[in-house]
Amino acid sequence: MATAPRPRTTTRDPQELGRRLSAWLTTRQPGTRIGGLSTPASNGMSSETLLFDILTDTPGPAGPADPADTPHPAVPPAPVASCALRLAADPAAYTVFPAYDMERQYRVMSLVADHTDIPVPRVLWLETDPGPLGAPFFVMEQAHGRVPPDVMPYTYEGNWLHSATEAERAALEEATLRVVAGLHRQFPAEQAEFLQPAGEGSPLRRHVDDQRAYYAWVVDGLPRSPLIESAFERLEALWPEDEGPAVLCWGDARIGNIVYDGFEPAAVLDWEMAAYGPCELDLGWTVYLHRFFQDLTEGSGLPGLPGLLRRENAERRYAELTGHTPRDMDFHLLYAALRHAIVMLRIAYRQVHFGEVRVPADPDAMILHRASLEALVRGTYDWSGGFAARPGGLDGA
């Protein structure tokens, strides 16, 4: 992942999208057009994002005349607003998820803005008609700042977070955990119940059953993953006796989905995986997704950022911030790694679809974090040093 070209994620032409977006915008704000169209350089393997400015068609006033009475040219119009568009994934590009409910994301972001002090971008418009751009989308205000990159991962050298001091990274970790804890503490849980998948049982049971259905969709007609299936079996053995109260979970709770102003969150992004379930769903995802990058980096022979988002520190601080001591974290960390494995398998099969790679004899080889997931299934993952740190772990398997 650290050295391979970025996998293909779309068949759409950004400039054509821009032209169609301009036509749509005139129906919402006559006399405006878009400018500065771009796509983010990093992050995002599912829904598509476009960045753009809204401009008026009215030029600014002319400048003062010069001594020769030659007027200065009109001042170009200043942007009315800087925006970001989230567009449902290109159905021709072997989508990561089976469905993209943009109205659901728009609703979640609106509710979070209404009920919490979490910095979510203000949503501006929702378009459920696929006609204008070929799929539903919504537009929100663009957040300005820095995002820890996924490609190359921020655990490698050459980016702002890796270059920061330990104290600055500690400040970022503290602020990030405050976002997760604040969401769970402030948001009225009953208003998130609409996020539950159809089915029976507790919110956690429904969440896991929904992931089983997602996995079945990923491998439909393709080689199955023995490792993912063994992880599901291990989950049942670790199932919590007391699942704890359900809350609104951000879903994709990781630092790569936050825009930072310095080391403070300026905007919390990517709510497409929002869920109603135990708070540990988010905490486990936050901790494991960092370890995913950290393990990849250490596997390349580099130190990475081993002091960031350590499990014991994150659990302790979350408890201090919320009054709720995280429970059954072995279950939730395994579940985070399992969920990520399903996504990674789907992305790998998308690369197969586009002819970028071939299916290996062992389909588990397509799971980038196979080693750590195997260790988590076996109970040999050492959170103080990674999957290879404990004797008898994967190195000797």
N, C-alpha and C positions, 0 to 999 in steps of 0.2 A: 504493500500500500504506500509505503513511504517513497518508493522510487518509480512505481509504475505510472504510466500516463493516466490522467483522470478519466474514469469510465464515462462513456457516452450516456447522457441522461435525457436527451430530447432530439426530435427530428424537426423542431420548429425553427424558423428563421426569425431572429430577434428584430430585424429591421421591418419585416412584414408585420410582426406583432405590433411594432411601434406605429405603423401606418393605420392598422385597424384600431389600435387604442386611441389614436388621435381622433378618428371618426367617431368612436364611441363617446369620447370626452365632450365633444361639441354638443351631444344630446343632453349632457348633464350640466355643463357650464359653457353656454354659447359664448363665442368670442375668445376661446382659449385654445391652446395647442400644447403639445408636449415637446420638450427639448432635453438634451443631456441624457438620452437613453443609454442605459448600460445594464450589465448583469454583474452580480457579485463575483468577485474573483475566487472565492473559496466558500466552502460549506454548502450544504443542501444537496441531497441526492434524490429528493422525492418531488414535492411541488416545485414549480418554477417561480423565480423571483425576477422582476424587472424593476430597475430604479429609474426615475425620471423626474423632471421638473414640469410643473404646469406654468405655462407662459400665457400672457395676454397678447392678443393681436394688435393692441394699441401701442405704438412706440412711445418712448418717453419724450419729454419736451426737447426742442432743439437747444443747443448751447448758445452762448452769447456770440454775437458777430465779432469777427476779428477786425483789425484795423483796415483791412481791404474790403470790409463789408461782405466777406464770404462767410456764410453761416456754417457753423459746425454741424456735422451730421447728427441726426436724432440719436438720443441715448437708447441703446437696446433695452427692451423691457426686462425688468427684474422678475425672477420667478415668483409666482403667486404662492406656490407651495412646492416643497420637495416631497415626493411620494415614493412608496414601494407598492408594487402589485404582486399579489400571490395568486398564481394561476394553477388550477388543478392540473395534475401531471398529464403529459402528452400520451394519449391512449395508444399511439403508434410506437411508443418508446419502451414497451415492456415495463409497465409501471411497477413501482415498489410495493404499493398497496392495492388491494382490489377495488377500493372506492375512495373518492376524495370529496368530502362533504364540506364545501367552502362556507356554506351557511352556518354549519356547526362551529367552525373555527371563528367566524365573525361574531357569533353569539357569545362564545366563551370569552373572547377578548373584550367584548363590550361589558359583560358581567364582571370580569376581573377589574376593569377600570372603574366600574360603578361601586364595587364593594371593598376594594383594597387600595393600599398605597403602592402596590407593585407597579413599576414603570412599564406599562404596555403601550405600544404606539396607538394613537387615536385612530380608530377605523373611520373611514370616510364614506365609502360606497360598497355595496354588495351587488354583484350582478350574477343572478342565477341562470340567466338565459345563455346557453352555450354559443349562440349565434355570433355575437361580436368578435370573440377571440377563439372560438372553437371549443371552449370549456368554461365553466363557471369560474369567477374570480372575485377578489375584493381588493380594494385600494385602502391603504393606510398612510399615515404620515411617516416619512422616512426618519429613522433615527441615525444620528451621526456619532461616530466614535470608533472603537476598535473591537474586533472580535477575535478571540483565539482561533487560529486557523485549524482546519481539519486536514488540508493537503497543502503543503506538508504539515503533519501534526505539530501542534504547539510544543510538544515534548522534545522536538528536535531543535537544534540551533537555527538561528536565522530569523527569529520573529520577536515581537515586542515582549511577549510574556516570558519567553525563555531568557531574554536579556534583562528582565527586571530583577530587582533585589529580592532576597528572601522576605524582607519585611513587606515589600509591595505585593508579592504573591500571597502572603498571609492576609493582607488587607483584602485582596480580591476574594480569597476563600471565605473570609468572614462575611463579606458583603453578599456573596452568592448564597451561603447558607441562610442568611437573613431573608433573602428572597424566597427560598423554598419554605422556610419556617413561617414567614409572614403570610404567604399564600394559604397554607394549611390552617393557620390560626385565625385569619381575618375573614376568609370567604365563608358565607353561610352554606354549610354542606348540603342542605336539602335542595338548594338551587342547582346542584350539580348532578342530581339523580337522573336527569334526562340523558346523561352520558353513558348509563349502563347499557351494555349489549343485551339484546333479547335473550331470554333463557330463564333458567331457574337457579336458585341457590344464592349465596352471599355475593356481595360485590366482588370479592376476590375470586370466588369460584367462577363467576361469569367472565371475569377478566381472563383467567387462565383458559377457560373453554373457548373464548374468542381467539386466543393465541393458537390453540390447537387447530381451530378452523382455518386460521391464517396459514399455518404451516401446511395443512392439507392442500390449500390452494397453491402454495409455492411449489410443491412437489408433484402436483397433478400431472401425470404423464411423464414424469422425470425421475431420475434416481433419488431415492429417499436418503435421509441422513440418519444412520444408526446413532450417532452421537446426540443429535437433537432429541431423538426418541428416548434415549436413555436418560437425558436430562429431565424430560417430562416425567419419567418413572421416578426419578430421584426426588422431584418436587413433591410427589404424593407422599413419599416417606417422610419428608420434612414439613408437611403441611401444619400450619400453626393451630394450636389448640384454641387460642383466642386471637382472632384476626385483627381485633382492635377496631376503632371507629373508622368509618369511611369519610374521606374528604375530597375536595377537588384536587386532583393531581395534574400537574402541568403536563406530565407524560414524557416529554423529551427534555428532562431537567438536566442540563449539562452546560458547562461554561461556554461551549461553542455555539450556544443559542442565546447568548447575551451580548448586547452591544455595551461596551464599557466606556465611560468617560473617565479617563485616567484608570483607576482601578475600582470605580464605583459603577454599578449597573445603571445604564441610561435607558435601556429597553430590553424587555424579555420577549423573545420571539418564538415562533414555531410551536403552535398549539394544536397541531393536527392529531397528536396522540393523547390529548387531554382525556382524563378518565375519572371515574368515581370509584375510589378504592382506598385501601390503607395508605397512610402517609409514607410508609416504608417503600412503596412502589417508586416514589420520587427519590427518596434518599438513596435507595439501592442503585438506582439508575445513575444518579449524580456521581456516586463513588465508583461504580464499576466502569462507567464510560471513560473516566480518567484513567483507570487502571488498564483499560483496553489499549489506550495510546501509550501508556507507560511501559507495558509489557512488550509492545511492538518495538519501542525504542531500545529497551534493554536487550531485546533479541537481536538488534543490529549492532550490539556492542557499545552502545552509548548510554550515559547515565540517566538522561531524561530529567524529570522533575519528581524525584521520589518523595519529597517532602510535602507535595501538594495533595490536598484532599485525602489524607490517610484515613482509613476506615475508622480507627478508634477516635481520632480527633473529630471527624464529622459526626459520628454518633453522639459523642459527649456534648459537642456544641449544640446540636439540634435539640437534645434534651434540655439544655440550659435555656434555649430560646423559646421552647414551647411548653415545657413542663411534662412532656411525653417522652419517656425513655423508649427508644426504638427497640422493637422486639422481633425475634425470629429473623435476624438479619442474614443468617446463613441461607435461609429460604429465599429472601428477597434479592440477595446478591447473585445467587445461582439463577434466579428467575430473570434478572436483568441480563446476565450473560446469555441465557437461553433465548430471550426475546431478540437480543442483538444478533445472535447467530442466525435466526430465521431471516432477519433483514439482510444480513451479509450473504446468506445463501441465495436469496432472491436477486440481489445485486450481481452476484457471480453468474447466475443463470441469465441475467440480462446481458452480461458480457458475452456469454455463449451465443445468445440470440443475435448479437451484432457481429459475431465472428471475431471478437477480440481475444477469446480464450477457447480452449476445448474442455469438455468435461473429463476430469481425470478418472482413473479406474476406481479410486476411492473418493466418493463425493464429499466426505468430511474434509478432504484436503482443501476445499474451496472456502472453508470457514477460517477467516484470518486468525481468530483467537481460539483455534481448536485446542491448543495446549492448555490454556487457562480454563476453558470450559471443561475439558476432561478432568483437570485437577479439582475443579469445583464439584463435579459429579462424584468423584472419588473421595472428596473431603480432604484432599492433600494440599490445597492451595494455601500458601503461607502469606497472609496479608501484610506481614512485616517486610517481605522481600520478593513477592511474586511467585509464580507457579513453579519456578525451577529452584527455589531456595531451600526446600525441605528434602532431606535425604529420602529416597524411595519415591520421589515425585516423578514428574514426566521425564526428567533426564534419564532415569533408570527404567522407564517403562518398556 
